[in-house]
Amino acid sequence: MNRRCFLRSAGASLAVLQSDSIDKVRAAAKPVADRSPEAVAADEDFWFQVRHAFTVDRNLVNFNNGGVCPSPRVVQEAERRYLEFSNLTPTYYMWRILTPEVEVVRRRLAASFGADPEEVAITRNASEALEAAQLGIDLKPGDEVITTTQDYPRMLTTWDQRRRRDGIVVTKIKFPVPPPSLDDLYERMERAITPRTKVIHFCHITNLTGQIFPVQKICRMARQRGILTIVDGAHAYAHFPFKRDHLDCDYYGTSLHKWLTAPIGTGFLYVRRELISRTWPLMAAPESMQNDIRKFEEIGTHPAAQRNAITEALTFHESIGAERKAARMRYLRERWCRRLEELPGVRILTSYDPAQSCGLGLFSVEGISSEKLSEYLLEKHRVLTVPIRVEGEYEGVRVTPNVYTTLGEIDTFCAAVEKAVKGELRA
């Protein structure tokens, strides 16, 4: 076989491997269909099949999937295929053929979220989605927004800009980590409300400690008082199962390149139908689109490839099963948390209550800064984590595995922390 034939054959083989990854996951799911998600969470044979759908670097233990998750091969291949097709003649193939297919993506996302497609706008990330709500709501000087000190920094910056520009009042509440209960979080929100409160903005699950909030209870309380709710779902969607009706919020923004493992640069914004007309888009849209959810997508020329490949990510996620995925995430977090909590000076800052947490966790080590420990884990052991610091409240190291994470990687991480705690970083 000459070199050209070899490369052609190898390329064809690779294409087969890439295209059948969803089929392999579905095949692996059939034998476990009658087993509980908790039982499947500990079935390494099942997760072996899931792991091999990814092309990750196994020389680096990636525990920062909370930043950006890698996509499985099938998603990468779909995005690559759409990009190549676009470049045949972008103004024709991208605008006339691929772009209209975004309506299929919208319908799939809406069905997954449990909303009407006419309430779902496809965005580039959670920040764009949430800022469309934050900057699109009419507020007057003196109107109050309630949020928390542990909300995402970019969203806090957005509210601060409105404070400086529009004269609104921004109230940030604090809460302990972990809090004693979901009721405690609800009561802190309720106590903070004043006659001036117009908006409550909070995380579905925080990006810092992985604290899940009682979203529906807060949103229903707010609606009874005429207060709008914006929920930051960047780390919730496709992390653990829920539907729109479990939330009852007015606005919801999320990224799809995190737990859904969709292409980088994808997200969506949900807007309750009756609020679409009175919410301004980030970039101007014609008046004829006032009641159209697509006005939030008026951002100028953008690639179709990322958006169209979202459907492959949805199919991959659904092939695993949302309940199984959440159970696996909790299983992995429980494994490292229980081991590390036995070490002197280690504090787990994430609740063990499954109603309050899933796969994202945070821990601290007395006497060792989070920055120093995170740098040590990466430089000495090739384990990628995130140092977290909320000024005046707490600090720690964030750990976010994913479905391709092995138990060996969890144990490698734990052993590295043990070395750090028992001497290597205390000398």
N, C-alpha and C positions, 0 to 999 in steps of 0.2 A: 504494500500500500504506500503510495507516494504521500508527501507531506500535505498536499492539497486535499486528497481524499480523506486522509486521517482527520484533518481539521473539520471537514464537512461532516464526517461521521460522528466526531466528538460533539460538534455543535448540535446535531440532531438528537443525540443521546441526552445531552443536557436539557434540551427543550422538553423531552419526554419527562425527565425527572422533575422539571419545574412545573409542568402542566398537571401532573398527577398528584401533587402534594395534598390537595383538598380531598381527592379520592382516597388517599392513604389514611388521612385523619378520619374520614367517614367510615372507612373499613375498620379502623381501630375502635371506633365508637360502638359498632354493632354488638360485640361481645359483652360490653359493659352497660348496655342500654337499660337493663333491669336492676342495676346496682345503684345505690345512693351516691350522690355527688361526693359525700365524705369518704366513701369507700374507694371511689375512683381516684380521689385526690392522692392516695397513697399507692396507686398502681403504677409502678415505674415502667411497666411494659407499654401502657397506654401513652404515657408522657414521652417515652422514647420515640414513638411515631410522630408526635407533635414537634419534638425538638428538631427532627431531621427535615422539617419543612422550612427551616431557617438557614441562613448562610453566615451566622455570626462568627466572630473571631473567638475561638475557644482558648486562646492564650491570654485573654482578658476576661475576668469575671465582671460582667456588667450588672451592677446593682443600681443603675440610674435609668431604669426604664421609665421612671416618672418624669424624666425630662423629654426624651424622644425615644420611642420604641423602634427597633428594626422591624421591617416588614418581612413576612414570609416570601419565599421565592415566587409563589404564584402572583402575589401583588406586585413585586418588582417587575416580573415579566409583563404583566398587563400594562403597567405604567410605561415601560420601555416600548412596548408594541404601539401604544397610543401616541407616544412621542414621535416615533419613527413615522407613523401614519400622518401625523400632523405636518411633519416637515416635507411631505411630498409637495404640497402647496398649502401653506397654513390658512390663507384666506378662504380656501375652498374646503379642504378636508377637515380642518379644525372647526371653522365657524359653521359650515353647512351640514357636516355629518356628525362630528363628535360632540360639539356643544349642545345640540338638541337632546343628546342622550343623558344629559345631566338631570332631566326630568325623571328618568328611571332611578338614578341615584337618590333623588329627593324622595321618591315614593318608598324606596327601600329603607332609607334612614327614618322616615316618618313612621313606617310600620314597626321598625325596631324600637323606636322611642314611644310609640303609642299615640302619635299625634296625627292631625290632618296634614297632608303634604303641603297645603296652602298656608301652613304655619311654620314651615321649616325652610330657612335660608342656608345655603352652603357657603361657608366662609373659609378663610385660610388658617384659622386657629381660634382658640378660645378667647384670646385677647381681643381680636377683631370683633367677634360675636358679642362679647360682653360690653365693649366700648360702644358698639352700636346702640345698646340699651342705655348705658350710662350717659352718653352724650346726646342721645336722641330724645330723652324724656324732658319735657318742659319743666323747669324749676325756677322759682323766683328767689331773690335775695331773702335770706332768713329761713327758707325751707330747709328741713333737716334730712340727712341721710344717715342711717345707722348701719355700721359695718363692724368688723372686728380687727384687732391688732394683728391677727393671724391670717387675714386674707392675703391674696396674691399681691406682691408689691406693685405690679403694673396697674392693677385695678385700684389700689390705694392711691397711686400717683394720678390716675385719671380723676378720681374724686377730689384730690387736692387741687388739681388744675381748675375744676369747676368751682371749688371754694374760692380760689384766687380770682377767677374770671367773672363768676356770676354771684359771688357773695353768699353761697349756700353754707350751711353748717354741717360739718361731718363729725359724727360721734362714733368713736371706736371703742367697743367694749373689750374687756379682757376676760379670759377664762383659763382655769388651771389645766395642766396636761399631765395625765388624762383627767377629764372632768369626772366628778362622781357619778353622773348619770346624764341621760338625754334630757330629762326634765330640768336639770340644772342649766343646761344650755338654753332651753326654751324660756325659762324664767328670767335669765339674764337679758335676753332679747326683749321680753315683755316689759321688764322694769325700766328699760332704757327709753321706751316710747314716750314722746311728749306730744302736745297738741300741734307742734310744728312738723312732726315726722311725716314725710311723703314717700320715702323709699327705704326698704330694708334689703341690704346686699350681703350675702354670705355664701360660704362654700358648702356644696353638697358633701364633699370630703376634702379636708384641707391638704394642701401640698406639703405641709411641714411635718405633721405627726400622723396623718391619715385618720383624723377624727371625723367621723360621720355625724351630720347634724340631723335633728328631727325636722326635716324639710316640710313635710305636709302640715304638721302641727303649727309651725311658725307661719307658713304661708296662709293658712286658713284664718289664723288669728289676725294677721295683717289685713287680709281682704275684708274682714268684718269691720275694720276700722278705716277702710278706704286707703290703705297704704299699699303701694306697689312692691312686688318682690322680684329681685334679680338673683338667680342662683348660679354660682360658678361651678359647673360640672366638669371642669377640665380633667379631673382625676377619677371621675365616677363612671362616665359612660363606657360600657364594655369592660369595666373593672368588676362590677357586681351587678346582678340583675335588678331592674326596676322599670317602671313605665311612667309616662307623663302623669297619669292619674294618681300615682303614688306620691307625687310631688305637689301638684296643684299650684305651681308658681306662675308668675306672669311672663317672666323671661328666663331662658336657660341657655347658657353658652358652654360649648365644649370643644376640645381638640380631638381629632380622630387619629392623629399620629402618636398618641400615647397608647392607651390600653386596647384600642381597636386594631392597632398595628397597620393603619392605613398609610398612604404615602405622606411624606413630610410636607406640611403646608396645607392641611385639610382640617376642617372643623364644621360645626353648624350652630346656628342660632334658632332657638324656638321663641316665637312671640305669640302670646294668646291672641286669637283672631281679632277680637274687638279692640285690641291695642295697636294693631298694625298701622292704621290710618293716622294715629296721633303720635307715632314715634318717628322721628326724623332719621334718615339713613346717614351713615358716615360720609358718603360721597353723594353729591346731589343726583336726584332722579327726577324725571319729568312728573308734573302734577298728575298725569294720567295713571301713574303707578302708585298713587297715594295709598290705595288699599291692597296693593300687591306685595307679597312677601319677597318677591324678586328684587324689589328696590334696594334691599340690603346687599345685593350682589352686584350693584352698579359700581364696579371698581376699575373699569377700563380693561385693556387687553390682559388676559391671564391664560396660563396653559390649561388645556382640557385634560391632559394626561393624568394629572394627579387626581382630579375630581372623578373622572370616569373609572379609575381603578379602585375607588372606594367600595364598589359593589363586590369586588373579589375579597377585600378585607372583611366585609360583612359576612360573606359566604363562609370564609375560613373560621371566623368567630362562631358562627352558628353551628358549624360542623363539630367544633369542640363541645359547645353547649355552655351557655352563660352560667348555669348553676355549677357545672363541673369546674369551670375556670375559676369562679370565685372561691370554691372549696379548695382548689389547689393553691390559690394565692394565700388563703388563710393557713393552710397546712405548712407552707414554706415559712411564712412569718412566725408561726408558732414554734417551728423547729429552731430557728436561730434565736428568737426571743427567750425561750425557755433555757437554752444553753447559756446564753450570755448573762441572764439575770442571776446566775449562780456565782458570777465573778465579783470580787470585792470592788465596791465603788461604782458598779454598773447600775443604771436606772433605766427601765423601759418606760418611755414617755407616751406609748400608744396603748390604748385599752385592749384587754383581751376579750372583751365583750363583742361577740360577732355582730351585734346590732350597731356597734360604734366603730368598727374597723374592718379592714379586709387585708390587702396585700402590702400596703405601704406602712412602714414602721420607722420609729425614731428611738435611739438610745443615747445616753450620755455616760461618760466615765469621769468620776470625780478626780480632779487634779490633772486631767488631760484635755486640752482644748479640742473642739470638734475639727478645726482646721488642721491641727497637727496630726490627729489620728487619721483623718481622711487622706491626708498626703502620705502618711506612713503606709496605709493599706494599699495605695496605688503604687508607690515607688518600690516598696519592698515585696509586695505580694501580688501585684497586678490585679487588685480588686478595686473597682470603680464605685465610689459612694459619693454622697453630697454632704458637706458640712452645712449645718443650719444654725442660724443665730437670730433670735428675736430679742432685740436690745432691751435689757432690763427685765426680761422674763425667763428665758431659758436658752440653752444651746444643745446640740446633739448631732449625731450622724444619721442621715436618712438612708434607708435601705429599701430598694424597690426591685425585687426579682420579677420574672415573668414566666410565661408558660414554657419557654425553652430552657429555663434554669434547671440544673441538675442538683441532686442532693449532695453530690461531691463538691459542687461549687459553694453550696451553703456551708458545708463542713470546713472547706478551705478558708472561707471568710471567718468563721467562728474561731478556728485555730489561730488565725492571724491576730484577731482581737485578743485572744488569750495571751499570746506572746507579748503584745503591747501592754496589756494591763498588768501582767506578772513581772514585767521588768524592762523590756526593750524601750519603752517610752517613759519610764519612771526614773531611769538612771540620771 
